[in-house]
Amino acid sequence: MFLRQLEPRTARTTAEVVKFALWPLAIMTVLHRVLVKAVNGARTDDFTPVYNAALAFLNRRPVYTANFNWVDPHYLYPPSGTLLMAPIAIIDPERSRWLFILGNAVAVIIAGYLLLRMFGLALDSVAAPILLLGMFASETVTNTLVYTNINGVVLLGEIAFLYLLLKRRDAWAGVAIGLTFAVKPILAPLLLLPLVTKQWKVFVTAFGIPLILTAVAWPLAVDPMEFVHHTLPYLMESRDYFNSAIVGNGAYYGLPAWLVLVLRAAFGVVVVVSLWLLYRYYRDDRLFFFSTASGVLLCGSFLLGSLGQMYYSMMLLPLLMSVVLRNSVMRNWPAWLAVYGFMTLDSWLSGRFPATGRAAEYMKTTLGWSLLLLVICAVLVARYLTAKREGRLDRGIDPVFDEREPEAVPVAS
């Protein structure tokens, strides 16, 4: 009976063929990333500083003692984050690291499931194995697991936040993003979304959760003020290593300060124009608005902020997933050329052309983020100009679609 299931059946759809082909590839890629690459680890080790800080916290020893003159990973989480991380030091470092890897992998998978639900797609859809394979084959998920950092859990917080916003479960959306704020504020730009949609309850829990955790952690820590005096100033600085933001690459290549400022200002305008057009013409199309605006906000913060690392690109998955929408800004080849720049695991370091290869390797993320923002802005501006020329701005700026083209997928109920 089992062998008969392997026989090709007549009238099998293209979608079935794709699913049968991709599910084994996706599952084996997940297992390889978790059991081999992540367990093997790499020279970059984000877990050990976190484990040592958690162990110090549990044993009432100073936590914020990092020497920032070294380029090794440092412990940078606030006391609220230390409180949340403390349980990892209850067991030995090796088993704790394995559990941390597993926890992040599970968080990424759950985030992928919520992302499918957000776009009205089921686990038996062709999108499911494509998404799973795409996530775990990417640099961002792979190195999150290999370096063993918390970004997989932060991704889950982001997707849960957007999903609950769409469901108008505002207080719980605030809880989801508030827990990430307790560890790192990377998702802070997303608070613009409930601000413009007037979902005020989000802010109560989004700020309340980290404040409560800080109030609990502060008296339990030996040196909480050292986070303010020692760690926080370092977080406010821009560094010239492992930094794909404009300011980071500018410092690495020795660009004049005025040129870095002009580049940041120019892309700042690109972000503002995109956000304005999204707010003006798409805020009632909540799925498109949230998925696209979240990508613009986060990509802009990575590129224009003081620190942008390639594996932050995981947070752009809702924007990439929006390609299933009929009016998506991602339905063009330049957008996916940009995605290659910041999601691929390919290395462009070359033994034959070392200088060129090094420049390509170090710049691919910056160029990818930059191109993505330019593409989104260009698509939206082109739609606006076309709608204005055709006298239909009062009906929005979406292109006039062929009636035979299927509608955008609905939000799952």
Phi, psi and omega in degrees: 000316181297317182295330180293334179292341181277349181285139177295137179258155177285156177065022176291134183280162176299321180299319178297317179299315180298317180296315179298326180284320190271331181300313177298320179297318181294313183295317180292327176294319177300311181298320180295315181296321183280310189276336183250291186297314183291315180295321176298322180076190181207176179298323175285121185230100179276347187278318186303314177300324179291316179299314180297322178293318178296318178296318178296318180299315181294331182260015176057046176243161179300141182256318189265075184239014186295143174265106186280004174282345178263153182265002176296156178305138180247162173272119189234005184280148179287172180305324178297321177292322178298319178300315180293327182278344188307322182300339182293341182267008178289328179249179185292157187301320185293309180293326178297319178296318179299317179294324179295317176300312181299318180299319179291322178296317178296319179299319179295318180295316178296320177299319177298320178297315179296326178295319175299313179298322181300325181261015176070030182248147183257167178295336179269010176276160179293339181292332185298306179292329177297315181295313181298315179295316181298319180295308188279346173274348185282160175297320189294315178285318181302309183284336171299318179285318182294314178285341177062065174244184191270004190296333176297319177291323178296320176301315178300319177298320180294311183295320177298320178300310181294318180299314181288328173299315179297326179279354183062034171260075196293317182298318179290327174299319177296324177298315182301312182280332179296324177295325176290324178297328180297336181259309180205145186269026187299332182267006184306322179302337183291345179293347174296332183295305177293338177295313183282338177264003174060042175261078194291330184298337179305319188289333180298309181278329180298322177268330183293318182301306180295328178293317178296315179296323177294318179298325178285319186284327188304308180287343179278337181276149179281322187229053183296329180291340177293333174298320180289314187274331187252311187275316184301317177301324178294320179296334181276350181272160173256132181251159184258018177225145182048045184219107182267004174294160179304316183293327179291312178292327176299317179292320182296318182268003176070033178291146178297149184300324182294325180290320176299318179296318179296317179298316179295320179294318181297315179286335172298319177296317178303315180296314182297316179299315180298314182295322179295314180295323177296316180292317185291322189242351186231002187296337177278342173270080197297321180296312178296316183297310182294316183292322182280313181296325178298320178295318179296315181298312184286317178298319177298320180291324177295317185284321188263346183282190182276339181215125174224117180248149190304320184286355170296338184300344174307326184289354179268005182301321177300322177296315180295323180291338180295354178299339179286346178279143183297326182261019182300144175279357183264006183270059177202154185289327178299327178297320182278339167296319176298317180300321176304320183299321186249001180243341187287150175270358181297140173254134180259010175295132187233130175287332182277324180233073190298316183293314179295317180296320179296318179296318179296319181294315184284336185260349189298324180290314179300315180293324179295312177299317181298313181296320180299314179296320179295319180296313181299314179297317181296318179298314183292318179295319178298319177296318180297312182295322178294314180296323178294317180296326181269002176068037181231028179299329180293345178255008180102181185242009176301146174299160174277109186275153171296129183299339179281349181283138182294150178292162175296152182292146179278164173287136180295142179272000000 
